[in-house]
Amino acid sequence: MKHASVIICAVAAALIFAGAASAQVLIPPGGSQFNPPLPPPPPPPNIAPPVIPQMDAPVSPNYAPAPRPSFSDRIATCLDEAAASGLGPSERAAWSRSCANQ
């Protein structure tokens, strides 16, 4: 009998503590116990300090070629050159086609 009363007391204590542990869960106002938990906050941003140019560092030149102007810009330039050189309208058209396609 002594063992049975000890077991009953242990079960009762476990039920009391389990009830107290479940009471510790806080549900925000307007929330529900069935809502999923909120996701974790995003990581902080990685802020790197700016690169400071050095006074004695060698300069690295940019050898990239300049971008080619658009076809309409090349046609306009060629027509202007042809008119400046005194060509007539039909000669300007032929000159601008050959000039812009080079």
C-alpha positions as CSV (number, residue, x, y, z in Angstrom):
1,M,0.0,0.0,0.0
2,K,2.8,2.3,0.7
3,H,4.1,2.0,-2.8
4,A,0.7,2.7,-4.3
5,S,0.4,5.9,-2.3
6,V,3.8,7.0,-3.4
7,I,3.0,6.3,-7.1
8,I,-0.3,8.2,-6.8
9,C,1.5,11.2,-5.2
10,A,4.1,11.1,-8.0
11,V,1.4,10.9,-10.7
12,A,-0.5,13.8,-9.1
13,A,2.7,15.9,-8.8
14,A,3.5,15.2,-12.4
15,L,0.0,16.3,-13.5
16,I,0.2,19.4,-11.4
17,F,3.6,20.4,-12.8
18,A,2.5,19.6,-16.3
19,G,-0.5,21.9,-15.9
20,A,1.8,24.6,-14.5
21,A,4.2,24.2,-17.4
22,S,1.5,24.5,-20.0
23,A,0.2,27.6,-18.3
24,Q,3.6,29.3,-19.0
25,V,2.8,29.6,-22.7
26,L,1.8,33.1,-23.5
27,I,-0.7,33.7,-26.2
28,P,-0.7,37.3,-27.6
29,P,-4.0,39.2,-27.7
30,G,-6.0,38.3,-30.7
31,G,-3.9,35.2,-31.2
32,S,-4.7,31.5,-31.1
33,Q,-2.9,28.5,-29.7
34,F,-3.3,27.0,-33.1
35,N,-1.3,29.7,-35.0
36,P,2.1,28.6,-36.1
37,P,5.1,30.3,-34.3
38,L,6.5,33.4,-35.8
39,P,9.6,33.0,-38.0
40,P,13.0,34.0,-36.6
41,P,14.1,37.6,-37.4
42,P,16.3,38.0,-40.4
43,P,20.1,38.3,-39.9
44,P,21.6,41.7,-39.5
45,P,23.0,43.3,-42.7
46,N,26.6,42.9,-43.5
47,I,28.1,46.4,-43.5
48,A,31.6,46.5,-44.9
49,P,33.8,49.6,-44.5
50,P,34.6,51.5,-47.8
51,V,37.9,50.9,-49.6
52,I,40.2,53.7,-49.0
53,P,42.5,54.5,-52.0
54,Q,46.2,54.4,-51.2
55,M,48.5,57.3,-52.2
56,D,51.4,55.1,-53.4
57,A,49.2,52.4,-55.1
58,P,49.8,52.1,-58.9
59,V,46.9,53.2,-61.1
60,S,45.2,50.5,-63.0
61,P,44.0,52.0,-66.3
62,N,40.8,50.8,-68.0
63,Y,41.7,49.6,-71.5
64,A,38.1,48.8,-72.5
65,P,37.2,50.3,-75.8
66,A,34.6,53.1,-75.9
67,P,31.1,51.8,-76.8
68,R,30.1,52.1,-80.5
69,P,27.4,54.7,-81.2
70,S,24.0,53.5,-82.3
71,F,23.2,53.0,-86.0
72,S,21.0,56.1,-86.1
73,D,23.8,58.2,-84.6
74,R,26.3,56.9,-87.1
75,I,23.8,57.7,-90.0
76,A,23.3,61.2,-88.7
77,T,27.0,61.8,-88.4
78,C,27.6,60.5,-91.9
79,L,24.9,62.6,-93.4
80,D,26.3,65.7,-91.7
81,E,29.8,64.9,-93.1
82,A,28.4,64.3,-96.6
83,A,26.5,67.6,-96.5
84,A,29.5,69.4,-95.2
85,S,31.6,68.1,-98.1
86,G,29.0,69.4,-100.7
87,L,27.4,66.1,-101.8
88,G,23.9,66.1,-103.3
89,P,20.9,64.3,-101.8
90,S,21.3,61.0,-103.7
91,E,25.1,61.0,-103.2
92,R,24.6,61.7,-99.4
93,A,22.3,58.7,-99.2
94,A,24.8,56.4,-100.8
95,W,27.6,57.9,-98.7
96,S,25.7,57.5,-95.4
97,R,24.9,53.8,-96.1
98,S,28.6,52.9,-96.8
99,C,29.9,55.2,-94.0
100,A,27.5,53.9,-91.3
101,N,28.1,50.2,-92.1
102,Q,31.9,50.4,-91.6
